[in-house]
Amino acid sequence: MLNRLFNYFLTILIAFSAAVAIYISSPEEVLSTSEQVEADSPKLDLSSIERGRYIALASDCAACHTAPETNLPYAGGYPIDTPFGKIFSTNITSDTETGIGTWSKNDFIRALKFGKSKSGKNLYPAMPYTSYANMTDEDMNDLWIFIKNLAPIKYDPPPTELPFPFNMRSTLKIWNLLFFNIKDMSPDKKMSESWNRGDYLVNSLGHCSACHTQKNIFGADTSAYLQGGNLGTWYAPDITSNRFRGIGNWSSEQIVEYLKSGSNHASVASGPMAEVVTASTQFLSDQDLISIAEYLKKLPARDDEEKVVVPPDNPQYRNGLAIYGVNCSSCHRATGKGFPRVAAALANNPNVNSIHPGSLVMTLLKGSRGTSTQTKPSSGVMPSFADKLSDAEIADVLTYIRNAWGNASEPVSSNEVERIRRKILDN
């Protein structure tokens, strides 16, 4: 009942905002002098194309603009689940009918810097223009040359069809006025050159906050910067210096190893993060990965941490211990330490201690295959337990895991497992 009332209120609020937006002009879109120069058919500058390719990798363009079913690079169709409905990425190859082959350089830059398509309609912020707006002119130019020289692929992705009122793109004028703030990316002279590079990679090209920062009811970042965020059924964990829920206990070398290979001493990338490692971070230079690690290591942790401990005499804990012994201990060991770089350690793992258990539930229901990267071509495989364990059993074993070996996190309910299982079946 409360959810229906909330959704009704939100619908009325957004509809009202749409009406107001009709009378509000968009912020003036002013391009710099260098950006005003048209480059509809950029010259085949191999050095710029190669630099642009690297920018595309650092920006993780291929992951979001490549549908798993088609595997057509940059041709779009990747489904992005949002609280407002499913959004499909667009074709950004140079095809003139289904891609952006008719776009000019200015059209491209307006999309990245202002969230506007060639026709002038507002883009949904699922395309992280709020981060790309901070990209340097040189990087935008090189990225444009790389994208413009992509081979054309004729593929028309499924259209994004959000329900009313979220399909009213005019409401995004209000959204941009309220939440679209371009960050000052000028170097912080108090910090090292490497830290500043990490700041740029994390907050502009890598757009890490898109996943790792919790959103408000309008889908905009909250103040809980990089402290974890919901991704539909998955949960992107805290990546600040928090030693309990974040990566504060990881060394810089361990952060670099994770981003380079997809695993380290404690964790194995899965779900959306596995896609990021596979399509993006494994290809970054060692120095750029070191810069990212330096930046993340210096992020302040939240100071209002509350630990919820489920005691060993709790029925869920006791039942979960038995289930773990039969199904999990052979790979993750009775100590929860796992086998480094193959089976994730569950003890003192930030994913395990996350506020929301969504990623853990997804891993048990769908199984997981570690990433295959240049530095680690083979990886471990975890089977699905969807047919073997009931919702209650999955909830119990996760409650045990989240409170054993020094972990301390909220119990998992069977209702939450049922919700995620149903979501998987619906998709």
C-alpha positions in Angstrom: 0.0 0.0 0.0 2.8 2.4 0.9 4.7 1.6 -2.3 1.6 2.3 -4.4 1.1 5.6 -2.6 4.7 6.5 -3.1 4.6 5.6 -6.8 1.5 7.7 -7.2 3.1 10.7 -5.5 6.2 10.3 -7.6 4.2 10.1 -10.8 2.3 13.3 -10.0 5.5 15.1 -9.0 7.2 14.1 -12.3 4.2 15.0 -14.4 4.1 18.4 -12.7 7.9 18.8 -13.4 7.3 18.0 -17.0 4.7 20.7 -17.3 7.1 23.2 -15.7 9.9 22.0 -17.9 8.1 23.1 -21.0 8.5 26.7 -19.9 12.2 26.4 -18.9 14.9 26.8 -21.4 17.8 24.4 -21.3 21.1 25.7 -20.0 23.0 27.4 -22.8 25.2 24.9 -24.6 28.4 26.7 -25.2 31.3 24.8 -26.8 34.8 26.0 -26.6 36.5 27.5 -29.6 38.3 24.2 -30.4 35.0 22.3 -30.2 33.2 24.7 -32.5 35.4 23.5 -35.4 33.5 20.9 -37.3 35.1 17.5 -38.0 32.3 15.6 -39.8 34.9 13.4 -41.6 38.0 13.5 -39.5 41.2 12.6 -41.2 42.7 9.1 -40.6 45.0 10.2 -37.9 46.4 6.9 -36.6 47.8 8.5 -33.4 44.5 10.1 -32.6 42.6 7.0 -33.3 44.9 5.0 -31.0 44.5 7.6 -28.2 40.8 7.6 -28.8 40.7 3.8 -28.6 42.4 4.1 -25.2 39.9 6.7 -24.1 37.0 4.4 -25.2 38.5 1.6 -23.2 38.9 3.8 -20.1 35.4 5.0 -20.5 34.0 1.5 -20.8 32.1 2.4 -24.0 32.1 -1.1 -25.5 30.5 -2.8 -22.4 27.4 -0.7 -22.5 27.1 -0.4 -26.2 27.4 -4.1 -27.0 24.5 -6.4 -26.4 25.5 -9.9 -25.1 23.1 -11.6 -27.4 24.5 -10.0 -30.6 28.1 -9.4 -29.6 28.2 -6.6 -32.2 30.8 -4.1 -30.8 29.4 -0.6 -30.2 26.2 -1.5 -32.0 24.0 -1.0 -28.9 21.1 -3.0 -27.5 22.6 -3.6 -24.0 19.7 -3.5 -21.5 20.2 -1.2 -18.5 17.8 -1.9 -15.6 16.7 1.3 -13.8 14.0 1.8 -11.1 12.0 3.5 -13.9 12.2 0.8 -16.5 14.6 -0.8 -18.9 16.8 1.4 -21.1 18.6 0.1 -24.2 21.9 1.5 -25.3 22.2 3.0 -28.8 24.2 2.1 -31.8 27.3 4.4 -31.9 29.0 2.9 -35.0 29.3 5.0 -38.1 26.3 3.4 -39.8 24.2 6.2 -41.3 20.8 4.6 -40.8 21.0 2.9 -37.4 24.1 4.5 -35.9 25.6 7.9 -35.6 27.2 8.1 -39.1 25.4 11.4 -39.9 26.6 13.1 -36.6 29.1 15.9 -36.7 31.8 16.5 -34.1 29.6 19.1 -32.4 26.7 16.6 -32.2 29.0 14.1 -30.6 30.4 16.6 -28.1 26.9 17.9 -27.1 25.9 14.3 -26.3 28.9 13.8 -24.0 29.0 17.3 -22.5 25.3 18.2 -22.3 23.3 15.0 -22.7 21.7 16.0 -26.0 21.1 13.8 -29.0 21.6 15.1 -32.6 17.9 15.9 -32.8 18.2 17.9 -29.6 16.2 15.6 -27.3 17.5 15.0 -23.8 19.4 11.7 -23.2 18.6 9.7 -20.2 21.4 9.9 -17.6 21.9 6.2 -17.9 24.3 7.5 -20.5 26.8 9.0 -18.0 27.2 12.4 -19.6 27.2 13.8 -16.1 30.7 12.3 -15.8 31.8 12.6 -19.5 31.1 16.4 -19.3 34.4 16.6 -17.3 36.4 15.1 -20.2 39.2 17.2 -21.6 38.8 18.8 -25.1 41.8 16.7 -26.3 40.2 13.4 -25.0 36.8 14.3 -26.5 38.4 15.0 -29.9 40.4 11.8 -29.9 37.4 9.7 -28.8 35.3 11.3 -31.5 37.9 10.4 -34.2 38.0 6.8 -32.9 34.2 6.4 -32.8 33.8 8.1 -36.2 36.2 5.6 -37.8 34.5 2.5 -36.3 33.3 0.2 -39.0 29.5 0.7 -39.6 27.2 -2.0 -38.3 23.6 -2.0 -39.4 21.7 -2.9 -36.3 18.7 -1.2 -34.8 18.6 -1.8 -31.0 15.3 -2.3 -29.2 13.7 1.1 -28.5 13.6 2.4 -24.9 10.0 2.5 -23.9 9.6 3.7 -20.3 6.1 4.1 -18.8 4.5 7.5 -18.3 5.7 9.9 -17.0 9.3 8.7 -17.3 9.0 8.6 -21.1 8.6 12.4 -21.1 12.1 13.6 -21.9 11.1 17.2 -21.1 11.3 16.2 -17.4 15.0 15.8 -17.9 15.3 19.6 -18.2 14.3 19.8 -14.6 16.6 16.9 -13.7 19.6 18.5 -15.3 18.9 21.8 -13.5 18.7 20.0 -10.2 21.4 17.4 -10.5 23.7 18.0 -13.4 26.8 19.8 -12.0 30.0 19.7 -13.9 32.9 19.0 -11.5 35.9 21.2 -11.4 38.6 18.9 -12.7 41.5 21.3 -12.4 44.5 19.7 -10.7 44.6 19.8 -6.9 48.0 21.2 -6.2 48.1 19.7 -2.8 47.9 16.2 -4.2 50.3 14.3 -6.4 50.1 14.1 -10.2 49.2 10.5 -9.9 46.3 11.2 -7.5 45.0 13.9 -9.9 45.2 11.4 -12.8 43.2 8.9 -10.7 40.6 11.5 -9.9 40.1 12.1 -13.6 40.0 8.4 -14.4 37.5 7.6 -11.6 35.2 10.6 -11.9 35.3 11.4 -15.6 36.3 8.6 -17.9 35.5 5.7 -15.6 32.3 7.2 -14.3 32.6 4.9 -11.2 29.9 6.8 -9.3 27.3 5.6 -11.8 27.3 2.3 -10.1 29.1 2.7 -6.8 27.1 5.7 -5.5 23.6 5.3 -4.1 20.9 7.2 -6.0 18.0 9.2 -4.7 14.4 8.7 -5.9 15.1 10.7 -9.0 18.0 8.5 -10.0 20.7 11.2 -9.2 23.8 10.6 -7.0 23.4 11.1 -3.3 26.1 12.4 -1.0 27.2 8.9 -0.1 30.0 9.1 -2.7 31.3 5.7 -3.9 29.9 4.1 -0.7 27.9 1.5 -2.6 24.8 1.5 -4.8 22.0 -0.7 -6.1 22.1 -2.0 -9.6 18.7 -3.6 -9.9 19.4 -7.1 -8.6 23.1 -6.5 -8.2 24.8 -4.3 -5.6 28.0 -2.3 -6.4 30.0 -2.3 -3.1 31.7 0.5 -1.2 35.0 1.3 -2.8 36.2 3.9 -0.3 38.8 3.4 2.4 36.2 1.9 4.7 38.0 -1.1 6.3 34.8 -3.0 6.9 32.5 -2.5 3.9 35.0 -0.9 1.6 38.5 -1.7 0.3 40.4 0.0 3.0 42.2 -3.2 3.9 43.4 -3.7 0.3 46.9 -2.5 -0.6 47.4 -0.4 -3.8 49.0 -3.5 -5.4 45.9 -5.6 -4.6 43.6 -3.0 -6.1 45.7 -2.9 -9.3 45.7 -6.7 -9.5 41.9 -6.8 -9.2 41.4 -4.3 -11.9 44.0 -5.8 -14.2 43.2 -9.5 -13.8 39.6 -9.6 -12.3 40.7 -11.2 -9.0 43.1 -10.7 -6.1 43.8 -12.2 -2.7 40.2 -11.7 -1.5 37.8 -11.1 -4.3 36.8 -12.3 -7.8 34.9 -9.9 -10.1 31.4 -11.0 -11.0 28.3 -9.6 -12.6 28.6 -6.0 -13.9 32.1 -5.6 -12.5 33.3 -8.6 -14.4 32.1 -6.8 -17.6 34.0 -3.7 -16.5 37.2 -5.6 -16.0 36.8 -7.6 -19.2 36.0 -4.6 -21.5 37.9 -1.8 -19.8 40.2 -1.9 -16.8 42.3 -4.9 -17.9 43.5 -2.8 -20.8 44.6 0.3 -18.8 48.2 1.0 -18.3 49.9 0.0 -15.1 50.5 3.6 -14.2 46.8 4.5 -14.7 45.7 1.6 -12.5 48.2 2.8 -9.9 46.7 6.3 -10.1 43.2 4.9 -9.6 44.4 2.9 -6.6 46.0 6.0 -5.1 42.9 8.0 -5.5 40.6 5.3 -4.0 42.9 4.7 -1.1 42.6 8.3 0.0 38.8 8.5 -0.2 37.3 9.1 3.3 35.1 6.4 4.7 31.7 7.0 6.2 31.9 7.8 10.0 28.5 6.5 11.1 29.1 2.8 10.6 26.8 0.5 12.5 27.4 -3.2 12.6 24.6 -5.7 13.0 25.7 -9.0 14.4 23.7 -12.2 14.0 24.8 -14.4 16.9 25.7 -18.2 16.4 22.5 -19.3 18.3 20.3 -17.6 15.8 18.2 -20.2 13.8 19.2 -18.8 10.4 22.9 -18.8 11.4 22.8 -22.4 12.7 20.9 -23.7 9.6 23.2 -21.7 7.3 26.3 -23.2 8.9 25.0 -26.7 8.0 24.2 -25.7 4.4 27.6 -24.0 4.0 29.4 -27.2 5.2 27.6 -29.3 2.6 27.6 -26.9 -0.4 30.3 -24.2 0.0 33.2 -25.3 2.2 35.0 -27.4 -0.5 35.8 -24.2 -2.5 35.6 -21.4 0.1 37.0 -23.6 2.9 35.7 -23.9 6.5 37.7 -20.8 7.4 36.1 -18.7 4.7 39.5 -17.9 3.3 38.8 -19.5 -0.1 41.6 -20.0 -2.6 43.1 -16.7 -3.7 42.4 -15.7 -7.3 40.1 -18.7 -7.8 37.5 -19.0 -5.1 36.8 -15.7 -3.4 37.6 -15.3 0.3 34.4 -14.7 2.2 36.0 -13.6 5.4 36.5 -9.8 5.6 35.2 -9.4 2.0 33.6 -6.0 1.3 31.1 -7.7 -1.0 30.0 -10.0 1.8 29.7 -7.1 4.2 27.8 -4.9 1.8 24.7 -3.2 3.2 22.6 -4.9 0.5 23.0 -8.7 -0.2 21.8 -8.5 -3.8 25.1 -9.5 -5.5 25.5 -12.5 -3.1 21.9 -13.6 -3.9 22.5 -13.2 -7.6 25.7 -15.2 -7.5 24.0 -18.1 -5.7 21.0 -18.1 -8.1 22.9 -17.6 -11.3 26.3 -19.0 -10.5 29.5 -17.1 -11.6 32.4 -17.5 -13.9 35.5 -15.5 -13.2 36.8 -13.1 -15.8 39.1 -14.2 -18.5 41.8 -11.5 -18.9 45.1 -11.1 -20.7 47.0 -11.7 -17.4 44.7 -14.5 -16.2 43.1 -16.3 -19.2 41.6 -19.1 -17.1 39.3 -18.6 -14.1 37.2 -20.5 -11.6 33.5 -21.3 -12.0 30.8 -21.4 -9.4 27.7 -23.4 -10.2 24.1 -22.1 -9.8 22.3 -23.2 -6.7 18.9 -22.0 -7.9 17.5 -25.5 -8.3 19.3 -27.0 -5.3 18.5 -24.5 -2.6 15.2 -22.9 -1.7 14.8 -19.2 -1.0 14.9 -19.8 2.7 18.0 -22.0 2.5 19.8 -19.3 0.4 18.8 -16.7 2.9 20.1 -18.8 5.8 23.5 -19.6 4.2 24.0 -16.0 3.3 23.1 -14.9 6.8 25.7 -17.3 8.1 28.4 -16.1 5.6 27.7 -12.5 6.4 28.3 -13.1 10.2 31.0 -15.8 10.3 34.8 -15.3 10.5 34.5 -11.7 11.8 31.9 -10.6 9.3 28.9 -8.7 10.8 26.0 -7.8 8.5 22.2 -7.8 8.5 20.4 -11.1 8.0 19.1 -12.0 4.6 15.3 -12.6 4.3 13.8 -15.3 2.1 11.5 -12.6 0.7 14.5 -10.8 -0.7 15.8 -14.0 -2.3 12.3 -14.6 -3.7 12.1 -11.1 -5.2 15.5 -11.5 -7.0 14.6 -15.0 -8.2 11.4 -13.6 -9.6 13.2 -10.7 -11.3 15.6 -13.2 -12.9 12.8 -15.3 -14.3 11.0 -12.1 -15.6 14.1 -11.2 -17.6 
